[in-house]
Amino acid sequence: MKRSWIGGWRGSLLAAAISVLCALPGLIALPTVDRNEAVFAQGTAQMLDEHNPTDIRFQERVRPGSMPGAHWLQAASVTVVSEAEARAIWAYRLPSLLGVVVLVVATVRGGGRLFGPRAGFVSGLVLATSALGATLSDLATADALFAGAAAVMLAAFGYLYAAHREGVRLRRRDKVIFWAALIAAVMLKGPLILGLAGLAGIALVVMDRQIKWLNQLGLTWGLIALGAVAGPWLMAVTVSTDGQFWQGAPSLVRGGLGLQTAILPLLLFPAGLLLPFAAGHAWREQASPGVRLAIAWLAPAWIALEMLPGLQLHGASSLYIAVVWLGCAGLLSGRAGPAVRLTAAAVSLICAGVVATAAFQLAWRFGDGNDWPAAGLAMVLAAGAGLAGARAAWRPDRVAAQILTLAAGGLTTALLLGAVLPGAQALWPTRNLLRGLEIAGLDPRGGLARGPVASSGYEEPSLVFNLGSDTQLGDAAVAVAALADNRPAIVAEDQKAAALQLLAARGRTADVVYHFQGYDPAEATSVSLYILKSAP
């Protein structure tokens, strides 16, 4: 690669543009995803509906511990390009796309300072074309924005740490960027970033056996600024929710029993091959500033993550920056031995096989037959990415193999999220129910029927987001009350008999106007759902 292509801001902008191209198909085509995205977007929609930027709720329920930063950005996005009533999920996803762009740019800039321009640029391309980058962009949550803020903070911290190791005076600009990014991360996802930064700082103190330089980071004025920004909102939300904001706050991040480590190479696809290179480079070059910083950021936080219960897809997204820095530096160094290169090639082929199998399963088990061309092409591209990745791993000097790996992998992910997954009709109960309401002329959003819709036995947040905050969720009695009021009702198979029996007791009957049989991924179970209309 020519240095003129990757040096300075040119390389950052090129990597950012590629990340946008890889993410756009899924951002536009994916229906609202249960449950995190739907709950998060509904919180923003209610904020807009009620003109209340402080109180974040899902219907009447307060969302404990939910910080406002991402909701505010989503509200701004929806106001500019859409409207709250439209419930256009792509408008809620635009801030996530921005977060990934920031993540990629910060990865290129920080990696260039710590590991060299080429390693920094390739690191940004890896995140831009990876499954991690695309899925972060395509979900309207705080994860992408948090990862972007964490990347900026880590890049600034890297500049400061490298300057300290080189005996150069620490620049005020880098300190300001560090604290601004940290404060932004707190407003996006709470105190998680403080824990990550604290663990990294402690690890560096232990490895370097020095602590004085940390005092040069501006801890006093930085913490004062943090309190000045976060404090007023925390006081306001405490008052507006009567203290419920602090009650039963969810875990900040979840992992457990090696699951995050297991999905690491898949989320890095097509660059899962970097993992052996990352481990080898960290071992060989542990005394260098960049490697030492990456280890301090990654190792203690990852261990803590794996010790917590549960699993969250993007729980470790902010830690992937260090992984790709180490991996790209190891790959491009040309110093990896045969064992590392062979292992990396095997990882590339295995990941490609898993992705190709996933494309086949989506079309075979959940598709309606129309998505087989997209699924077949995704399988071919995944295989090509795996083979090219194996070649790049065995011969790290082959730039063409590296480019082909990233290109094929990025296209595979874009095709999976933009065509194959949206085309798996059986995986989207809410989308099918919305279509059924429209076909039957019962969609209250079009003014053709009275609302709100009631749902018994199916309570996914995507239904509330799409049909409106007043959507009624509950047992058979809720559905019966709606039908008695000549409103449509959605009833699950296990609630249908009870609902019809209660309705008959009122001297009324109902007709089934739509039936959907498929799979609810959020519950990991098959579902059979009916739309009922009160009979004349």
N, C-alpha and C positions, 0 to 999 in steps of 0.2 A: 504494500500500500504506500502511495506517495504521501510524504509528510504534509504536503500542501493540502491534501484532502482531509486530513484528520487533525491538523494542528489548530489551536485556538478555538474560537467559537464555531468555525466551519464544521469541524467534526461533531461537535455537540448538536448543532442544528440538523445535520444529516441524520444522526442517530435518532433524534426526536421525531423527524419527519417519517422515518421508517416505523417508529413505534405507533404513530397515528395511523398509518396505512394498514398495519397488522391488526389494530384494534377496531377500526371503523365497522367492518362487516358485522361482528358480534354486537357492538354497541347499538347498531340500528336494528338488527334482525332478532336478537334474543328477546323473548317475552319477559315479563317481570318474574324474577327468580325468587322462590321461597327458600329460606324465610328471612335471612338477614337483610337482603336488599329490599324486599317488600315492606318489612317493618320500618326500615330506615327511611325509605321514600315516603311512606305514609306519614311518618313524623314530620317531614318537611311539608307535605301537602296540607296537613292540619295547621302547621305554623302559618302557611299562606292563607288558608281559609279563615282562620281566626285572627289573623294579623297580630300574632303574639310570638315575638322572636325569642322569648325566654323559656316558655313552658313547652317541653317536647313530650308528646304523648302518642300512644297508639290507641285510638278511640278515647276511652275515658281513663286508660291506664297510664300512669306516669312511667317513663323509661328511666329507671334509676341509673345514675352514673353516666348518662349520655351527654357528651359535650356538644356545644352548639356549632363549632367551626364549620364542619362539613355541611350541616343543615343550612347555615347562612349562605354558603356558596351555592348549594343546590337551589335555594330559594331565589338567589340572584339569577342563576342560569335559567330557571323556569320562567321567571318574570321577563327576561330579555327575549328568549327564543320561543316560548310557548305560553301556556297559562295553566293555573292549578287545576281548573275544571277538566282540561283535556286529558290529564293523567298520562301524558306521553313520557314513558320511562326513559327514552333516549335523552330527553332534556335534563333529567336528574342525573344521568351518567356523565355528562360533559365535565363536571369538576373532577371526576375520577380520571378521565382522560388527561386533564391538565396535570393531575398528580403524577401520573406515569411519565409525562413529558418532563416534569421537573426531576423525577427520579432518574431518568436516563441522562439528562444534561448534567446533573450533579455527579453521577457515577463517572461520566466521561471526564469532567473537570477534576474531580478529586483523585480519580485513578491516574490521570495524566501527571499530576503533581507527585504522587507517591510511587507509581510503578512505571512511569514513562508514557508518552503520548499514545504509542501504539496499543499498549495494554489497556489504557484508559478507554480508548475509542472502541476496541473490541469488546470490552466489558459493557459499554453502553449498548452496542449492537446486540449482545447476548440478551440483555434484559428487554430490549425493544422487540425482539423476535420470539421471546420465550412464551410459554404458556402462562407463566406468572404475570408478565407484563400485560398480555391480552386479557386475562381474566380479571386482573385488578382494574383495568380500564373499563370493562364491560359490566361492572357491578356498581350500583349507586350506593356505596357505603363510604365510610371514612378511611378504609384501609389504604387505598391508593394515595390519597392526600397525605395520610400519616407517613407512608413510606417515602413520599417525595420530601416532606419536611425533615424526616430522619436522615435522608441522603444528603440534604444540604447541610444539616448540622454536622454529620460525620465528615463531609468534605472540608468544611471550615475547621473542624477539630484536627483533621489530618494536616491542613496547612499550618496550624499552630504547633502541632506536635513535631512536624518535620523542621520547622523553623527553630524550635527549641533544641532539637538534636543537632542541628547544624550550627548552633551558637548565634543565630540571627535574631534580631529584635522582633518580638511578636507584633504583628500589625493590628491596629485598632479596628480596621475594617473587618478583618477575619473574626475578631471577638464579637463585633456587632452582629455579623451574619450568624455566628454560632448561637448567640442568645436569641436572636429573632426567630431562627428556625426552631429552636427548642421551645420557645413560647408558643409558636404556631402549632407545634406537635401536641403540646398540652391542651390547647383549645380544640384540637381535633379529636383527641382520644384520651384525655386525662393524664394522670401522672406516670403512665407506662414509660414514656421517654426518659423521665427522671431516673427510673430504675435501670434502664439500659445504659444511659450515660454514666450513672454511678458505678455500675459493675465494670464498665470499660475503664473508668478512671482508677478504680481500685486495682484492676488487673495490671494497668500500666505502672502504677506505683510499686506493685510487687515485683514486676519484671525489671523495672529500671532502678529500683531501690532509691527513688527520688520522689519527693512530694512538693518541694518548694515551687516548682514551675506551675503547678495547678493554681497557685495563688495569683498568677499573672492572667488568668482567664477572665478576670472581672467578676468574681463570684458575688461581691457585695452589690454592685449596681445591677448585675444581671438578675439576682433574686428579687431585688426591689422592683425591677421592671416586670418580672413574672407576676408578682403579687398585684401590681398596679393594673395589669391587663386582665388576669383571671379573677381577681378578688371581687370586683363589682358584679360580674355575672353570677358567680357562685352565691353571693349574698342575695341577688335578685331571685335566682331560681329556688333557693332555700325558702324564701318567703312565699313565692307563688305556688309552690307545691306543698306547703306546710311541712317541710322537712322530708317529704317522701323521696326526694332526689337522692338522699343518702342511705335509704333503706333498701337492703337486698341488692346492692349494686352487683352486676355480673362480673365474672372474672375478667381481668384485663386482657388476658391472652391465655389460650388453652393449647395444650399439646398432649403428651402422654405416651409412655411405653414405646418409644421409638417411632411413632406414627409420623411425626413431622420429618424425621430423617428418611422414612420410607418414601414419602411423597416428594422429597427434595429433588431427586433427579428428574421426576416427571414434570414438576413445575418449571424446571430449568430447560425442559425439552425445547429445542434439539441439542442443548448444550450440557446435558447431564454428564457427558464425557469429561467435563472440567473437574469433577470431584476428585479423582485420583491425582490429577495435576495440582489441585489446590492443596491436598494433604502433603504431597511431596515437596512443593515449594515452601509451605509453611515450616516444614521440618528443616530444610536446607538453609533457608534465609531468615530464620527467626530473629536474628540480631538486627536486621535492617528496619528502619522506621516504619515503612509501609506495612511490612509483614507483621511487625509487632503490634501496630495499631489494629490491623484486621483481626488478629488473634484475640486481642483484648475486647474488641467489639463483639466478636462471634462466639468464642468458646464459653464464657461464663453464662451469657444469656441463653445460649442454646441448651446447655445443661439444665438451667432452671426451667426452661420451656418444656423439656421432655419430662420433667418430674411432676408437672401439673396434670390434672385429669382432663380427659376429653380431647377433642381435635377440632381445630379451626383451620379452614383451607389456607387463609392468608395470615395466620397467626405469627409466622416468622418472616414475613415479607421484608421487613426492615433489615433483617440479618443477611439476606441474600446478597446485598451489596458487597460485603466482605468476601463471600464465597466466590463471586465472579471475579473480583479483583485478584484473589489468590490464584484461581484457576487459570485466568488468562495470562497472568504473569508467568506461571509455571509452564503453560503450553508454549508460550512464545520465547521462553528462555532457551529452549533447545537442550536442557540439561536433564530431562527426565529419562530414567532408565527403561529398559525393555519391559519390566514388570508393570510399571506405571502405565506405559503406553498400551500394553496388551489389555490391562484391566479397563482402561478408558475406552478402548475399542469395543470391548464386550458390553460395557454399560451403554454405549451408544446404540448397539444393535438390540439390546434387551428393551430399552426405552422405546425405540421405534416399533418393536413388536407389540408392546403394550398399547401404544397409541393407535396403531393400525387395527388391533383387535377391538379397541373401544369404538372406533369408527364402524367396524363391521357389526358389532353388537347393537349400536344405536339404530342402525338401519334395519337390522334383522328383527330385533325384539320389539322396537318401539315405533318404527317408521311405517308409512302407509304404502311404500313401494315407489313413491316419487323421488325419494332422496338417495336412491342407489347410485346414480351417476356421481353425485357429490361425495358420497361415502367411498366409492371406488377410487375416485381421484385422490381423496385424502389418504387412503391406504397406500397408493402408489407413491405419493409425496412423502409420507412418513417413512416408507422403506428407503426411498432415495436419501432422505436426511440421515437415516441410520447408517447407511453404507458410506455416504460421504463423511459422516462424523467418524466412523471407524478409520477411514483413510486419513483424515486430519489428525486423529489421535496417534496413529502409527507413524505418520510422517508430518510432524508439526510444522515443517518448513513449507508445506504445500498450501499456499495462500488460497489457491483456487478451490481446494477441498473445504477450507474454512468458510469461504463465501457461499459455496453451494450448500453446505450444511445449514447455515443460518437462513438462506433464502428458502430452501425446501421446508425447513421447520416452521418458519414464519407463515408461509403459505398454507401449510397443514393446519396450524392453529386457527388461522383466519377462516379457513374453509369449515373446520369443525364447529367453530362458534357462530359463523355467519350463515351456514347452510345445513350441515348435518344435524346438529343439536336442535335448532329451531324446527327442522323438518321431522323430528321424532314426535309425531303428533300425540302419542299415548303418554308422553311425559309432561304434558301441559294441561292439567285439568281445568285450571281457571280460564285459559284461553279458549278451550272448547266450550265451557259453560257460557262465556260471553258471546260466543258465536251462536250457541243455542238460543240464548235470550233474544238475540237480534233476529234470528230466523223466525222465531215464534212471535215476534212483535211485542216482546215483554221487557225490552231493555229500557229502564226508566231514564237512562242518560239521553235517549233520543226523544223523550217526551211522549212515547207511545204507550206507556203503561205507568201505573202508580208505583211509587217507591215508598220506602226502601225495600230492596230484596232481602228476604230472610233465608238463612242457610242453617240446616240442621245436620250435623255429622260431618260437615266439611268446613273447616275454620281456618284455612290458610290465609295469611295476611295479604297475599296478592289479590284475593277476591275483594277485600276491603279497599285496597288501594285503587283498584279499577272501577269498582261500583260506587265508591264514596264512603266517607267516614260514618254515615248513618246506617250502613249495612248491618243487619241484625244477625248475630251468631248465637246459637244455643241449641236446645234440645227440640224434640218434636213439637212441643207446645208453642215454640216461637214460630215454626213453620205454619202451624195450624192457625195461629193468630193472623199471620200475613194472608193466608188463603181466605180466611173469613172476611178480611178487609179488602178482598179482591186485588191482592198484591201477589207477585210471583214468589215461589219458594223453591229452594234447592234442597233436596233431601238425599242423604246417603242411604245405601241399601239397608243398613241395620236400623235406620230410623223410619223407613218408609211405611211399614205396617202399622207402627204406633201412630204415626201422623195421620194416616187414612182412618184409623179407628177413632181417634179423637175428633177428626173432622166429621165422621159419620154421626158421632154423638151429638153434634150440633145441627144435624140434619142437612149437611152439605156433602158434596162430593168434589173430586178433583180429577183432572185429566193429566196424563203424562204427555208433555209436548216435546221432550228431548231426553235422550238417555246417553250418557257417556260412560264407557268402560275403559279404564286405563291404569296408570300407575302414578302414585304420588311420591316423588323422590324425597320430599321432606320427611314423610312418614316411613319411607322405604316399604310401602305396601301397595297392593292393588286396591283400586277404588271402583265403585259402581255408583254413579250419581244420576239423579233424576231432576228435571225441572217440572214442577207441577203448576197447573193453572186451575183456578177455581171454576168448576163447571157451572153453566148458567142454571 
